[in-house]
Amino acid sequence: MDPLIIKKLIDSPEYYNYLKENSEWVKVLKKYPEKYNDFVKYVKKKYHLRAQDKVNNTLSNMQVLSDVLSSIK
């Protein structure tokens, strides 16, 4: 595997942990290092790390807080 990709994987615990659980990506990244960006997108989607997921989570938390405050009144 490309040493630069190995460094990136070690520096990102989410990516490294995902690789430990799903070894099929190790094979893909060894054979096709250019697929690293696809791997990152897949892991971000899987672990809900995208900006869209963070916004949805924040909106959900605000809704829960609003519901709690309205039930207190």
N, CA, C and O atoms as a CHARMM CRD file, in Angstrom:
* protein
*
  292
    1    1 MET  N      0.85200  -1.17600   0.00000 PROA 1      0.00000
    2    1 MET  CA     0.00000   0.00000   0.00000 PROA 1      0.00000
    3    1 MET  C      0.89500   1.23600   0.00000 PROA 1      0.00000
    4    1 MET  O      2.00800   1.21800   0.52600 PROA 1      0.00000
    5    2 ASP  N      0.39700   2.27900  -0.58500 PROA 2      0.00000
    6    2 ASP  CA     1.12600   3.53800  -0.69000 PROA 2      0.00000
    7    2 ASP  C      1.41100   4.11000   0.70700 PROA 2      0.00000
    8    2 ASP  O      0.49000   4.21100   1.51800 PROA 2      0.00000
    9    3 PRO  N      2.65100   4.48100   1.00400 PROA 3      0.00000
   10    3 PRO  CA     2.99200   4.99800   2.33600 PROA 3      0.00000
   11    3 PRO  C      2.20500   6.25200   2.73100 PROA 3      0.00000
   12    3 PRO  O      1.90800   6.44900   3.90900 PROA 3      0.00000
   13    4 LEU  N      1.86900   7.09000   1.76300 PROA 4      0.00000
   14    4 LEU  CA     1.08300   8.28800   2.06200 PROA 4      0.00000
   15    4 LEU  C     -0.32700   7.91200   2.53500 PROA 4      0.00000
   16    4 LEU  O     -0.86200   8.52800   3.45700 PROA 4      0.00000
   17    5 ILE  N     -0.90800   6.92100   1.91400 PROA 5      0.00000
   18    5 ILE  CA    -2.23800   6.45600   2.31600 PROA 5      0.00000
   19    5 ILE  C     -2.17300   5.82400   3.69800 PROA 5      0.00000
   20    5 ILE  O     -3.06700   6.04000   4.51700 PROA 5      0.00000
   21    6 ILE  N     -1.15000   5.06100   3.96400 PROA 6      0.00000
   22    6 ILE  CA    -0.99000   4.45600   5.29100 PROA 6      0.00000
   23    6 ILE  C     -0.90500   5.54100   6.35300 PROA 6      0.00000
   24    6 ILE  O     -1.52400   5.41700   7.41000 PROA 6      0.00000
   25    7 LYS  N     -0.15800   6.59100   6.09500 PROA 7      0.00000
   26    7 LYS  CA    -0.02800   7.70400   7.04600 PROA 7      0.00000
   27    7 LYS  C     -1.37600   8.36700   7.28100 PROA 7      0.00000
   28    7 LYS  O     -1.73100   8.66400   8.42200 PROA 7      0.00000
   29    8 LYS  N     -2.13000   8.59900   6.21100 PROA 8      0.00000
   30    8 LYS  CA    -3.45300   9.21500   6.33900 PROA 8      0.00000
   31    8 LYS  C     -4.39600   8.33100   7.15400 PROA 8      0.00000
   32    8 LYS  O     -5.17700   8.83100   7.96400 PROA 8      0.00000
   33    9 LEU  N     -4.32000   7.03400   6.93900 PROA 9      0.00000
   34    9 LEU  CA    -5.19000   6.10500   7.65800 PROA 9      0.00000
   35    9 LEU  C     -4.85900   6.06900   9.14200 PROA 9      0.00000
   36    9 LEU  O     -5.75900   6.04100   9.98200 PROA 9      0.00000
   37   10 ILE  N     -3.59000   6.07000   9.46000 PROA 10     0.00000
   38   10 ILE  CA    -3.17500   6.03100  10.86300 PROA 10     0.00000
   39   10 ILE  C     -3.54900   7.33200  11.57000 PROA 10     0.00000
   40   10 ILE  O     -3.89500   7.32100  12.75100 PROA 10     0.00000
   41   11 ASP  N     -3.48000   8.44800  10.85000 PROA 11     0.00000
   42   11 ASP  CA    -3.80600   9.74500  11.44200 PROA 11     0.00000
   43   11 ASP  C     -5.30700   9.93500  11.67200 PROA 11     0.00000
   44   11 ASP  O     -5.70500  10.81100  12.44100 PROA 11     0.00000
   45   12 SER  N     -6.12900   9.14100  11.02700 PROA 12     0.00000
   46   12 SER  CA    -7.58600   9.24100  11.15800 PROA 12     0.00000
   47   12 SER  C     -8.12600   7.98400  11.83200 PROA 12     0.00000
   48   12 SER  O     -8.25100   6.94400  11.18600 PROA 12     0.00000
   49   13 PRO  N     -8.44500   8.06400  13.10800 PROA 13     0.00000
   50   13 PRO  CA    -8.88900   6.85300  13.82500 PROA 13     0.00000
   51   13 PRO  C    -10.15200   6.21900  13.24900 PROA 13     0.00000
   52   13 PRO  O    -10.29500   4.99700  13.28200 PROA 13     0.00000
   53   14 GLU  N    -11.07500   7.03500  12.71800 PROA 14     0.00000
   54   14 GLU  CA   -12.29900   6.46300  12.14100 PROA 14     0.00000
   55   14 GLU  C    -11.97100   5.57900  10.94500 PROA 14     0.00000
   56   14 GLU  O    -12.51100   4.48100  10.80300 PROA 14     0.00000
   57   15 TYR  N    -11.08300   6.06900  10.08700 PROA 15     0.00000
   58   15 TYR  CA   -10.72500   5.30700   8.89100 PROA 15     0.00000
   59   15 TYR  C     -9.97000   4.03500   9.26800 PROA 15     0.00000
   60   15 TYR  O    -10.22700   2.96100   8.72500 PROA 15     0.00000
   61   16 TYR  N     -9.05200   4.17200  10.19200 PROA 16     0.00000
   62   16 TYR  CA    -8.24300   3.02600  10.61700 PROA 16     0.00000
   63   16 TYR  C     -9.12500   1.95700  11.25700 PROA 16     0.00000
   64   16 TYR  O     -8.97100   0.77200  10.96200 PROA 16     0.00000
   65   17 ASN  N    -10.04000   2.36100  12.12400 PROA 17     0.00000
   66   17 ASN  CA   -10.93900   1.39300  12.77000 PROA 17     0.00000
   67   17 ASN  C    -11.85200   0.72300  11.76400 PROA 17     0.00000
   68   17 ASN  O    -12.13800  -0.46900  11.87500 PROA 17     0.00000
   69   18 TYR  N    -12.31100   1.48500  10.78500 PROA 18     0.00000
   70   18 TYR  CA   -13.16100   0.88200   9.77500 PROA 18     0.00000
   71   18 TYR  C    -12.39600  -0.17500   8.97800 PROA 18     0.00000
   72   18 TYR  O    -12.93700  -1.23200   8.65400 PROA 18     0.00000
   73   19 LEU  N    -11.14500   0.11900   8.67100 PROA 19     0.00000
   74   19 LEU  CA   -10.33800  -0.86000   7.93100 PROA 19     0.00000
   75   19 LEU  C    -10.11500  -2.13100   8.74500 PROA 19     0.00000
   76   19 LEU  O    -10.09300  -3.22800   8.18700 PROA 19     0.00000
   77   20 LYS  N     -9.95200  -1.99100  10.04800 PROA 20     0.00000
   78   20 LYS  CA    -9.77600  -3.18100  10.88500 PROA 20     0.00000
   79   20 LYS  C    -11.02500  -4.05200  10.86400 PROA 20     0.00000
   80   20 LYS  O    -10.92900  -5.27600  10.94600 PROA 20     0.00000
   81   21 GLU  N    -12.18600  -3.43500  10.75600 PROA 21     0.00000
   82   21 GLU  CA   -13.44500  -4.18200  10.75300 PROA 21     0.00000
   83   21 GLU  C    -13.82000  -4.70000   9.36500 PROA 21     0.00000
   84   21 GLU  O    -14.52200  -5.70400   9.24800 PROA 21     0.00000
   85   22 ASN  N    -13.35700  -4.02300   8.31700 PROA 22     0.00000
   86   22 ASN  CA   -13.76000  -4.34700   6.94500 PROA 22     0.00000
   87   22 ASN  C    -12.53500  -4.42900   6.04900 PROA 22     0.00000
   88   22 ASN  O    -12.14000  -3.44100   5.43100 PROA 22     0.00000
   89   23 SER  N    -11.95500  -5.57900   5.98600 PROA 23     0.00000
   90   23 SER  CA   -10.69100  -5.74500   5.28200 PROA 23     0.00000
   91   23 SER  C    -10.80000  -5.68500   3.75800 PROA 23     0.00000
   92   23 SER  O     -9.77900  -5.60500   3.07500 PROA 23     0.00000
   93   24 GLU  N    -12.01000  -5.72100   3.21800 PROA 24     0.00000
   94   24 GLU  CA   -12.11800  -5.66700   1.75900 PROA 24     0.00000
   95   24 GLU  C    -11.57600  -4.34900   1.21300 PROA 24     0.00000
   96   24 GLU  O    -11.08100  -4.30000   0.08700 PROA 24     0.00000
   97   25 TRP  N    -11.66600  -3.28600   2.00300 PROA 25     0.00000
   98   25 TRP  CA   -11.12100  -1.99800   1.56100 PROA 25     0.00000
   99   25 TRP  C     -9.59400  -2.01200   1.54200 PROA 25     0.00000
  100   25 TRP  O     -8.98100  -1.27700   0.76700 PROA 25     0.00000
  101   26 VAL  N     -8.98100  -2.82900   2.37400 PROA 26     0.00000
  102   26 VAL  CA    -7.51300  -2.93600   2.34800 PROA 26     0.00000
  103   26 VAL  C     -7.07700  -3.45500   0.98600 PROA 26     0.00000
  104   26 VAL  O     -6.13000  -2.94000   0.39200 PROA 26     0.00000
  105   27 LYS  N     -7.76100  -4.46100   0.50000 PROA 27     0.00000
  106   27 LYS  CA    -7.44200  -5.02300  -0.81200 PROA 27     0.00000
  107   27 LYS  C     -7.62500  -3.98700  -1.91400 PROA 27     0.00000
  108   27 LYS  O     -6.79200  -3.86400  -2.81300 PROA 27     0.00000
  109   28 VAL  N     -8.72200  -3.24700  -1.83200 PROA 28     0.00000
  110   28 VAL  CA    -9.00100  -2.23900  -2.85600 PROA 28     0.00000
  111   28 VAL  C     -7.94100  -1.14800  -2.83300 PROA 28     0.00000
  112   28 VAL  O     -7.44300  -0.74500  -3.88400 PROA 28     0.00000
  113   29 LEU  N     -7.59100  -0.66700  -1.64300 PROA 29     0.00000
  114   29 LEU  CA    -6.61200   0.42200  -1.54700 PROA 29     0.00000
  115   29 LEU  C     -5.20400  -0.02900  -1.92900 PROA 29     0.00000
  116   29 LEU  O     -4.41200   0.77100  -2.42700 PROA 29     0.00000
  117   30 LYS  N     -4.89100  -1.29700  -1.70000 PROA 30     0.00000
  118   30 LYS  CA    -3.59200  -1.80800  -2.14300 PROA 30     0.00000
  119   30 LYS  C     -3.50700  -1.82400  -3.66400 PROA 30     0.00000
  120   30 LYS  O     -2.50200  -1.43700  -4.25900 PROA 30     0.00000
  121   31 LYS  N     -4.58800  -2.28100  -4.26700 PROA 31     0.00000
  122   31 LYS  CA    -4.58800  -2.43300  -5.71400 PROA 31     0.00000
  123   31 LYS  C     -4.84100  -1.11200  -6.43700 PROA 31     0.00000
  124   31 LYS  O     -4.25600  -0.85300  -7.48900 PROA 31     0.00000
  125   32 TYR  N     -5.71600  -0.27800  -5.87000 PROA 32     0.00000
  126   32 TYR  CA    -6.10300   0.98900  -6.50200 PROA 32     0.00000
  127   32 TYR  C     -5.98700   2.13500  -5.49300 PROA 32     0.00000
  128   32 TYR  O     -6.99900   2.54100  -4.92200 PROA 32     0.00000
  129   33 PRO  N     -4.80600   2.65700  -5.26200 PROA 33     0.00000
  130   33 PRO  CA    -4.64600   3.74300  -4.28600 PROA 33     0.00000
  131   33 PRO  C     -5.44600   4.99900  -4.63600 PROA 33     0.00000
  132   33 PRO  O     -5.73700   5.81100  -3.75800 PROA 33     0.00000
  133   34 GLU  N     -5.79900   5.16100  -5.90100 PROA 34     0.00000
  134   34 GLU  CA    -6.57600   6.33200  -6.30100 PROA 34     0.00000
  135   34 GLU  C     -8.01000   6.28600  -5.76500 PROA 34     0.00000
  136   34 GLU  O     -8.72100   7.28800  -5.83100 PROA 34     0.00000
  137   35 LYS  N     -8.43700   5.15200  -5.24200 PROA 35     0.00000
  138   35 LYS  CA    -9.78200   5.01800  -4.67200 PROA 35     0.00000
  139   35 LYS  C     -9.84700   5.46500  -3.21500 PROA 35     0.00000
  140   35 LYS  O    -10.86300   5.25900  -2.55000 PROA 35     0.00000
  141   36 TYR  N     -8.79100   6.06600  -2.72200 PROA 36     0.00000
  142   36 TYR  CA    -8.77800   6.53500  -1.32900 PROA 36     0.00000
  143   36 TYR  C     -9.91600   7.53200  -1.07300 PROA 36     0.00000
  144   36 TYR  O    -10.56400   7.47100  -0.02800 PROA 36     0.00000
  145   37 ASN  N    -10.16100   8.43700  -2.00600 PROA 37     0.00000
  146   37 ASN  CA   -11.24400   9.41300  -1.81700 PROA 37     0.00000
  147   37 ASN  C    -12.61000   8.73700  -1.75200 PROA 37     0.00000
  148   37 ASN  O    -13.47900   9.17700  -1.00100 PROA 37     0.00000
  149   38 ASP  N    -12.80800   7.67800  -2.52600 PROA 38     0.00000
  150   38 ASP  CA   -14.04900   6.91300  -2.45200 PROA 38     0.00000
  151   38 ASP  C    -14.19000   6.26100  -1.07500 PROA 38     0.00000
  152   38 ASP  O    -15.27600   6.22600  -0.49700 PROA 38     0.00000
  153   39 PHE  N    -13.07800   5.75200  -0.56800 PROA 39     0.00000
  154   39 PHE  CA   -13.07500   5.14300   0.75900 PROA 39     0.00000
  155   39 PHE  C    -13.45900   6.17600   1.82800 PROA 39     0.00000
  156   39 PHE  O    -14.26100   5.88400   2.71500 PROA 39     0.00000
  157   40 VAL  N    -12.88700   7.37300   1.74000 PROA 40     0.00000
  158   40 VAL  CA   -13.17900   8.43000   2.71300 PROA 40     0.00000
  159   40 VAL  C    -14.65600   8.79500   2.66300 PROA 40     0.00000
  160   40 VAL  O    -15.29500   8.93200   3.70700 PROA 40     0.00000
  161   41 LYS  N    -15.20200   8.95300   1.46800 PROA 41     0.00000
  162   41 LYS  CA   -16.62200   9.28400   1.33000 PROA 41     0.00000
  163   41 LYS  C    -17.49600   8.18800   1.92800 PROA 41     0.00000
  164   41 LYS  O    -18.49200   8.46900   2.59600 PROA 41     0.00000
  165   42 TYR  N    -17.11800   6.94700   1.68300 PROA 42     0.00000
  166   42 TYR  CA   -17.90500   5.82100   2.20100 PROA 42     0.00000
  167   42 TYR  C    -17.88600   5.79400   3.72600 PROA 42     0.00000
  168   42 TYR  O    -18.92600   5.59900   4.35500 PROA 42     0.00000
  169   43 VAL  N    -16.71700   5.98600   4.31900 PROA 43     0.00000
  170   43 VAL  CA   -16.60800   5.95200   5.78400 PROA 43     0.00000
  171   43 VAL  C    -17.35500   7.12900   6.39800 PROA 43     0.00000
  172   43 VAL  O    -18.03200   6.96800   7.41400 PROA 43     0.00000
  173   44 LYS  N    -17.24300   8.29200   5.80200 PROA 44     0.00000
  174   44 LYS  CA   -17.96400   9.45700   6.32400 PROA 44     0.00000
  175   44 LYS  C    -19.46900   9.22600   6.29500 PROA 44     0.00000
  176   44 LYS  O    -20.18500   9.61400   7.21800 PROA 44     0.00000
  177   45 LYS  N    -19.93900   8.59400   5.23300 PROA 45     0.00000
  178   45 LYS  CA   -21.36700   8.28600   5.14500 PROA 45     0.00000
  179   45 LYS  C    -21.75200   7.24000   6.18900 PROA 45     0.00000
  180   45 LYS  O    -22.78600   7.35900   6.84600 PROA 45     0.00000
  181   46 LYS  N    -20.92900   6.23400   6.33400 PROA 46     0.00000
  182   46 LYS  CA   -21.21400   5.14100   7.26900 PROA 46     0.00000
  183   46 LYS  C    -21.24600   5.62100   8.72300 PROA 46     0.00000
  184   46 LYS  O    -22.12600   5.22500   9.48700 PROA 46     0.00000
  185   47 TYR  N    -20.28900   6.47200   9.10600 PROA 47     0.00000
  186   47 TYR  CA   -20.18100   6.95300  10.48600 PROA 47     0.00000
  187   47 TYR  C    -20.85600   8.30600  10.70200 PROA 47     0.00000
  188   47 TYR  O    -20.70100   8.90800  11.76500 PROA 47     0.00000
  189   48 HSD  N    -21.59400   8.78700   9.71800 PROA 48     0.00000
  190   48 HSD  CA   -22.32100  10.05800   9.81300 PROA 48     0.00000
  191   48 HSD  C    -21.38600  11.21000  10.16500 PROA 48     0.00000
  192   48 HSD  O    -21.62000  11.93300  11.13400 PROA 48     0.00000
  193   49 LEU  N    -20.34000  11.37600   9.38400 PROA 49     0.00000
  194   49 LEU  CA   -19.35400  12.42100   9.60800 PROA 49     0.00000
  195   49 LEU  C    -19.45200  13.54400   8.58000 PROA 49     0.00000
  196   49 LEU  O    -18.66100  14.48700   8.61600 PROA 49     0.00000
  197   50 ARG  N    -20.40100  13.45400   7.67900 PROA 50     0.00000
  198   50 ARG  CA   -20.54100  14.48100   6.65200 PROA 50     0.00000
  199   50 ARG  C    -21.16000  15.74100   7.25600 PROA 50     0.00000
  200   50 ARG  O    -21.79400  15.68100   8.30900 PROA 50     0.00000
  201   51 ALA  N    -20.97800  16.85500   6.60100 PROA 51     0.00000
  202   51 ALA  CA   -21.55200  18.12900   7.06400 PROA 51     0.00000
  203   51 ALA  C    -23.07300  18.03100   7.12200 PROA 51     0.00000
  204   51 ALA  O    -23.69900  18.55500   8.04300 PROA 51     0.00000
  205   52 GLN  N    -23.65600  17.37000   6.15000 PROA 52     0.00000
  206   52 GLN  CA   -25.10300  17.19000   6.10700 PROA 52     0.00000
  207   52 GLN  C    -25.59000  16.44000   7.35300 PROA 52     0.00000
  208   52 GLN  O    -26.61700  16.79800   7.93100 PROA 52     0.00000
  209   53 ASP  N    -24.86600  15.41800   7.75900 PROA 53     0.00000
  210   53 ASP  CA   -25.24300  14.65100   8.94300 PROA 53     0.00000
  211   53 ASP  C    -25.13800  15.49200  10.20100 PROA 53     0.00000
  212   53 ASP  O    -25.97600  15.38600  11.09700 PROA 53     0.00000
  213   54 LYS  N    -24.11100  16.32600  10.26900 PROA 54     0.00000
  214   54 LYS  CA   -23.93100  17.17700  11.44500 PROA 54     0.00000
  215   54 LYS  C    -25.04700  18.21500  11.54800 PROA 54     0.00000
  216   54 LYS  O    -25.53000  18.49700  12.64400 PROA 54     0.00000
  217   55 VAL  N    -25.45500  18.78300  10.42200 PROA 55     0.00000
  218   55 VAL  CA   -26.55300  19.74800  10.42000 PROA 55     0.00000
  219   55 VAL  C    -27.84400  19.06600  10.84600 PROA 55     0.00000
  220   55 VAL  O    -28.59200  19.60500  11.66100 PROA 55     0.00000
  221   56 ASN  N    -28.10900  17.88700  10.30100 PROA 56     0.00000
  222   56 ASN  CA   -29.32400  17.15700  10.67400 PROA 56     0.00000
  223   56 ASN  C    -29.32700  16.80500  12.16000 PROA 56     0.00000
  224   56 ASN  O    -30.36500  16.88300  12.81600 PROA 56     0.00000
  225   57 ASN  N    -28.18600  16.42500  12.68000 PROA 57     0.00000
  226   57 ASN  CA   -28.08400  16.09600  14.09500 PROA 57     0.00000
  227   57 ASN  C    -28.34300  17.33200  14.95600 PROA 57     0.00000
  228   57 ASN  O    -29.03800  17.24800  15.96900 PROA 57     0.00000
  229   58 THR  N    -27.79400  18.46700  14.56000 PROA 58     0.00000
  230   58 THR  CA   -28.01100  19.70800  15.29500 PROA 58     0.00000
  231   58 THR  C    -29.48100  20.11000  15.26700 PROA 58     0.00000
  232   58 THR  O    -30.03700  20.51300  16.28800 PROA 58     0.00000
  233   59 LEU  N    -30.10700  20.00300  14.10300 PROA 59     0.00000
  234   59 LEU  CA   -31.52600  20.33600  13.99900 PROA 59     0.00000
  235   59 LEU  C    -32.37700  19.40000  14.84600 PROA 59     0.00000
  236   59 LEU  O    -33.35600  19.82400  15.46100 PROA 59     0.00000
  237   60 SER  N    -32.00900  18.15400  14.87300 PROA 60     0.00000
  238   60 SER  CA   -32.73500  17.18600  15.68900 PROA 60     0.00000
  239   60 SER  C    -32.60000  17.52400  17.17000 PROA 60     0.00000
  240   60 SER  O    -33.57800  17.47100  17.91400 PROA 60     0.00000
  241   61 ASN  N    -31.39400  17.87000  17.59200 PROA 61     0.00000
  242   61 ASN  CA   -31.18100  18.24200  18.98800 PROA 61     0.00000
  243   61 ASN  C    -31.96100  19.50500  19.35700 PROA 61     0.00000
  244   61 ASN  O    -32.50200  19.60500  20.45800 PROA 61     0.00000
  245   62 MET  N    -32.01600  20.46000  18.43700 PROA 62     0.00000
  246   62 MET  CA   -32.78200  21.67900  18.68900 PROA 62     0.00000
  247   62 MET  C    -34.26900  21.36700  18.81000 PROA 62     0.00000
  248   62 MET  O    -34.96300  21.96300  19.63400 PROA 62     0.00000
  249   63 GLN  N    -34.75200  20.45200  18.00700 PROA 63     0.00000
  250   63 GLN  CA   -36.16400  20.06800  18.06400 PROA 63     0.00000
  251   63 GLN  C    -36.48800  19.39900  19.39100 PROA 63     0.00000
  252   63 GLN  O    -37.52900  19.67900  19.98500 PROA 63     0.00000
  253   64 VAL  N    -35.62600  18.53400  19.85500 PROA 64     0.00000
  254   64 VAL  CA   -35.81800  17.87000  21.14600 PROA 64     0.00000
  255   64 VAL  C    -35.82300  18.90300  22.27800 PROA 64     0.00000
  256   64 VAL  O    -36.66600  18.85000  23.17300 PROA 64     0.00000
  257   65 LEU  N    -34.88700  19.82700  22.22900 PROA 65     0.00000
  258   65 LEU  CA   -34.82800  20.87800  23.23800 PROA 65     0.00000
  259   65 LEU  C    -36.08100  21.74300  23.21300 PROA 65     0.00000
  260   65 LEU  O    -36.61500  22.10600  24.26100 PROA 65     0.00000
  261   66 SER  N    -36.54200  22.06600  22.02400 PROA 66     0.00000
  262   66 SER  CA   -37.77100  22.84800  21.88900 PROA 66     0.00000
  263   66 SER  C    -38.97700  22.08000  22.44700 PROA 66     0.00000
  264   66 SER  O    -39.83000  22.67000  23.11100 PROA 66     0.00000
  265   67 ASP  N    -39.05100  20.79700  22.18800 PROA 67     0.00000
  266   67 ASP  CA   -40.14300  19.97400  22.71200 PROA 67     0.00000
  267   67 ASP  C    -40.10500  19.91200  24.23000 PROA 67     0.00000
  268   67 ASP  O    -41.14700  19.98300  24.88100 PROA 67     0.00000
  269   68 VAL  N    -38.92000  19.77900  24.79500 PROA 68     0.00000
  270   68 VAL  CA   -38.78000  19.71600  26.25600 PROA 68     0.00000
  271   68 VAL  C    -39.19800  21.04600  26.87600 PROA 68     0.00000
  272   68 VAL  O    -39.92500  21.07400  27.86900 PROA 68     0.00000
  273   69 LEU  N    -38.74100  22.13400  26.29200 PROA 69     0.00000
  274   69 LEU  CA   -39.09900  23.45300  26.82000 PROA 69     0.00000
  275   69 LEU  C    -40.58600  23.72400  26.70200 PROA 69     0.00000
  276   69 LEU  O    -41.17100  24.32000  27.60500 PROA 69     0.00000
  277   70 SER  N    -41.20100  23.31000  25.63200 PROA 70     0.00000
  278   70 SER  CA   -42.64100  23.53500  25.47400 PROA 70     0.00000
  279   70 SER  C    -43.44200  22.65100  26.42700 PROA 70     0.00000
  280   70 SER  O    -44.53000  23.04000  26.85000 PROA 70     0.00000
  281   71 SER  N    -42.93600  21.49000  26.76900 PROA 71     0.00000
  282   71 SER  CA   -43.66300  20.62600  27.71500 PROA 71     0.00000
  283   71 SER  C    -43.51600  21.13400  29.14500 PROA 71     0.00000
  284   71 SER  O    -44.36800  20.85100  29.98700 PROA 71     0.00000
  285   72 ILE  N    -42.46700  21.86700  29.42700 PROA 72     0.00000
  286   72 ILE  CA   -42.27500  22.43100  30.77200 PROA 72     0.00000
  287   72 ILE  C    -43.26100  23.56600  31.02000 PROA 72     0.00000
  288   72 ILE  O    -43.70500  23.74800  32.15300 PROA 72     0.00000
  289   73 LYS  N    -43.61200  24.32900  30.00000 PROA 73     0.00000
  290   73 LYS  CA   -44.49200  25.48800  30.16200 PROA 73     0.00000
  291   73 LYS  C    -45.86400  25.09500  30.56100 PROA 73     0.00000
  292   73 LYS  O    -46.72600  25.95600  30.73800 PROA 73     0.00000
